[in-house]
């Protein structure tokens, strides 16, 4: 019965994704030769067509990748892939805990390896085709090695601790595992900007005293205490521009991509930053963090229950080990299939995110200028080849930010 339920959800997942993708492709292609009136005096037809072609190319690749991922998921579950790997690990060691750790590592490496062709194609073909890729194969390899090292240093102890709790903490192990996961993520908020991010990018203090002064004054008006303003060498990897807040408490800082600073003027940078500060002022970040912790508690509770149910393993193509523990297998099965069962909640999360974006835009209009934010957004849409004409249904389902035209209309109304 659970097998049929899983297959039904998986087929629905694929069908809805492909339907939405086909809608997006048709809608963007249909509007390719006409710049929307809101942007006609700011963005040329050639740029609009480039954005349309970029969007269509990304969606087509996404369709292929999702179909591939679904086939891979079936191979690992119903066709016995995980079962085969688990038995192979059992041949390597008689230690049950080591076997489970090896199973986790083997599956993680396999998934990374099987996903590598799409990553390479996206970076070195699709992004390069539209002029965004600046990453060299050598830098890509270096990033991959560093990523594996960080994952090993942080992930292996966490996985080992969770497996130990599953085997030693009794029926309510999932509460302790959730507490550990929560503490790990809170620690990561502090550790990441100070120790992990610098492994991949160079961060230098913002050297423009006038811009730094404007940002400090804006932060003070908004009640935001900063630990630093930094510029990241994002141009080493991509021509895309961005800015973000990172850290927690004393490690909190603002980071600008060098590509963003090269494109926007001081007024526009201040407006973009006012929008980001709006998320802070309206407590969007803390609300999302708390929600993620609450959702994680629910998922850990479900995992604690299904990990004790034989139908959960058998229904997903695995025969539980009778002479050993199946904790690692439960973790793998759960985190592989849970996205299939939660996919239809995506529109709700997208709607909530867009609501926050509108609220942050209104805050930016109050603290800085709606006109400046509109000017900055138009430049960012143009530079990043973001489509100005997304399909409304596709956008409502997926987009965490409002469509460009809708967002500009809201900001124009706020300015008026």
N, C-alpha and C positions, 0 to 999 in steps of 0.2 A: 504493500500500500504506500509506504513512504517513498519507494522508488518511483511509482507513478506520480506522486505529488511533486517530487523533485524534477522529474522530466517535464511535467506540465508547467512548472514555474520557469524552468530553463527555456523551454520553447516560447513561452510568453515573453520572457526577457529578450530573446533574440528577435522575435517578430516585432515587438514594439520598438526596439532599437533600430532595426532596419527600416521600419516604416517611418520613424521620425527622421532618420538620416536621408531617406529618399525625398521626404517633404522639404528638408532643408536644401538639398541639392537643387530641386526643381525651383523652389522659390528664389534662391539666390541667383540661379542662372537666368530666370525670367526677368529679374530686375537688374541684370548686369549692365545694361546699356543706358541706364538712366540714373543719374545721381539724385537722391532724394532732395526735395526742395530746401529742407533745413540745412543742407550742406553744400548746395550748388555753388555758393559764392566762396566756399572755403576749401573744397576738395575737388580736384579735377577728375574728368572721366577716366583717364588712364589709371589713376590711383584707385578709383572705385572698382574698376575692372580687375585690377591686380588683387584687391582684397577679395573680390568675388571668387576669382580663380584659386586663391590661397585657401579660402574657406571650403570650397568644393573638394580640393585635393586632400585637405585634412579629414573631411568627413568620409570620403571614399576610403582612405587608409584606415580610418576608425572602423568602418563597416567590415573590412577584411580582417582587422585585428580582433574584433569582437567575435566573429565567426570562428577564427582560429582558436581563441581562448576557450570558447564553448566546446570545441572538439577536444582540446587538451584537457578540459575539466572532465569530460566524459571518459576519456582514456585513463585518467588518473583514478577515477572513482568506479563507475559501473563496469569498465573494461579491465579492472584489476591492477592498474598501474601502481597505486600505493601499496596494495597487498604484495606485489612482486618486490618492490623496493624494501619493504619491511622484512620480508623473508631473506632478502639478500643481506641486509644489515645483521640479521640474526646469525648468518654464517660467519660474520667477521668477528663477533664477540659473544661470549656467554653472559656478560654482565648486562642485566636488563636495563639499567639506567643509561649505560653507554649506548646500548642499541637504540634507545629512544632518542637520545641526543643526535646520534648518527642519522637517524631517520629524518629529523627536522633539518639538519644541515644538508643532507642529500637532496631533499625535495626543494629547499630554498635555492640551492645552486642549480638544480635542474630547471626550475621555473625561470631563473634569471638567464640561463643559457638559451632556453627556448624562446624567450622574449627578446633576445638580443638582435635578431634580424630586423624586427620592427623598429627598435630603438635606433639602429644604425641607419636604416632607410629614412626614418623621420629626420634624423640629424643631418646626414650627409647628402641626401637626395632632395627631400621635400623642402626642408629649411634652406638648403643651399640654392635650390631652384628659384626661390623668391628673395634671395639676397640676405637672409637672416643668419645663416650659419657662419661663425667665425672660429669654430673649434677645429683643431687639427686632430688627426688620428692619435698622435702622441699624447695630446692633452686628454682626449677621450679615454685612452688606456690608463693614464695616470689617475683620472677621476674614478675610474672603475676599481682600480686597485685600492685607492684610499677608501672608497665606499665599502668595499669588502672588509677592510681592516676595521673601520668604525663599526660596521654591523657585527663583526666578530667580538670586538671589545665590549660593546654595549649589549648586543642581542643574546650572545651565548650565556652570560651570567643570568640574564633575565629569564631566558627559557629554562635554564637549569633550576632556578629558584621556583618557577611555576610548576615544573614537573615534580619537584620535591614536595611542594605544598599539596599537589594533587594526590600524591602517594602517602602523605604523612599527616595531613591536617584534618582528616576526618570528612564527614559528609558536607560540612560547610567550608571546605577548602576554598571555594570560589570567592567567598567574602575576603579572605586573606589575600588571594591572588589579585582581586580587584584593588585592594588597598596598596599592594605592591606596585601594580601597574599605574595607579594614580600618583604615587610618590615618584615613580620613575619618570613620568611625563612632566611633573612639576619640576623635578631636578633638571630635566632636559631643557626647560625654558630658560634656565640660568646657564647651563653648560654650553648649549649650542652656540649662542652668539660669541661667547668668549673663547671657546676652545675648538669647536668643530667647524664652524663656518670658515675661520681663517685657514683651515687646511686646504680649502678648495678655492678661495678667492682672497685677494689682497684688499684690506680695508685701511684706508687712510683718512685722517681727520679732514673735514671740509675746510678747504684753504681760503675760500672766499669770505672775508670778514664781513662784508655788507650783507651777503645772503645769510651767513650764520647769525648775524645780529637780528635780522628779520625773523628768522625761524625761532630764535630764543624768545623774542618778544611775543610771537604768536603762541608759543608753548606756555609762556607765563600767563597770557590772557586766558588760555584754556585750562589752566591749572595742571599742566602736564610737566612733571619733573624729568629732565633728560640727563642721561649719563654721557652723552656724546652724540656728535653728528659725524657720520662717516660716509665716504664714497667708496663704492665697490667696483672693481674692474670687470663689470659684466660684459664689456665689449670684447673680452678675450674669447667668449663663447657664443655670444649672440648679439644681433643688432637691436633686439627688443629692449625697450626701456621700462623701468619700474622704480618704485620706492616702497619701503615697508618699515614697519615697526618690528622690533624683535626684542626678546629678553623679558625679564620680569624683575621687579624691584630695582636693586642697584645696577643690574645689568641691562636695564632698558635703554634702548638707543634707536635713532633713526638712521636708516641706510638708504642712500641714493645710488642707483646705477649711474655710472659715468655717462652712459648713453642718454639718460633722462636729462641730466644737467646740460648736456651739449645741445639739446633740442628745445627746452623750455626756458623762458626768461624768468626773472626773479618773481614777478607778480604771479605768473602761472604756477611756479613751484610752490609758492606760499599757498595758493588756492588748493592745489592737490594735497598739500600737507594738512590744510585745514579740514579737508574731507577725512583724511586718515585720523586726525585728532577727534573728529566727530564720532568715530567708532569708540574711541576711548571715553569721551565725555558722556556718551549715551550708554556706556557699559555694555556695548555689543560683545567685546572680546571676552569679558569675564562671564557673560551669560552663555556664550558658546562653549567656553571651557567647562563651566558647570554642567551644561547640557551633555557635553561629550562624556563627562564622568558619570552622570546619571544613566545615560544610554549604555555605557560600558558595564555598569552594575547589572543592568537588565540582561545584557548579552552573557556576562559571566554566570548569572543565575541559570539562564537557559542552557549554557554549556555544562554547568554542574549537573543538570538533570539529564540531558541527552547522553552525556558521557557514560551514564549508568544503564542505558537502554540498548539491549542487543540489536533491536530493529534499526537503530541509528547507523550502526556499522554495516549490518547486512544489507540494509536498504541502499547503501552507497557503495556496494561492491567490495566490502572488506569483511573477512572472517576474523573476529577478535581472537587475540592470542590467549589460549587457555592457560598456558604455563607462565605467563608474564603479564605485565601491565600494558594497558592500551591508551595511556594518557596522551602520549605524543600523537598517536593516530587520531584521537578525539580532537585535539587542537587543530590538526591539519584539516580534517574533514569539516570541522565547524567553520573555520575561517576561509576555506575554499568555497563553501556552498552558501554561507550567510549572505553574500552580496546578491545571489540569485533570489533569495526570499525577501530581501529588503529593497530591491530595485524600484518597485512601484511607489516607494515613499519618496523618491527623488524629487517629484514636483513640489512636495510640501517643504522640503529643505531649501529648494531653489526659491520658492515664494518668500520664505522667511528671510533668506539672505538678501533678496531684492528689496524687501521692506526696510532692512537695515541700511542698504545703500541709499535709498531715497532720504532716509532720516539723516544720514551723514552728509548728503548733498545740501540739505536745508541748513544744517549746522555750518557748513562751509560758506554758504551764501551769507549767513549772519556774521561770521567771524572774519571773512575775507571779502570775496566778491564772486557773485554768480557768473558775471561776464568773464572774469579771468578763468574760472573753472571750466566754463564752456570752451574757451579758447584752448586751454590745456588739453581737455578731453579730445577735441577735434584733432589736435596734433598727434595725440597718442593713438587715436583710432587710425589715422592716416599712416603713421610710422609703423604700427604693429599690424597693418593690413587686416584690421577687424572689420567684418562685414557690417554695412550700414542697413542691410535689408534682410535680417534673419527671418526665418519662418516663424510666425507667432506661436504655433503649437510647440515647435522644437524649442523655442526660446523659453516658453512658459515651463517646459518640462526640465530643461537642463540649466539654463543660464542663472548664475549667481548674481549677475549684474543686470540692470534693466537694459533693454535694447537701446542703441545709440539715439535714435530719433525720439523715443519716449523720454529718455533721460534729459536730452537737450530741451525738450518742451517744458519739462518740469522746472528746470533751472531758469529758463527764460521767463516763465511765469513768476518764479521767486524773485527774479531781478525786477520785474515790472511792479 
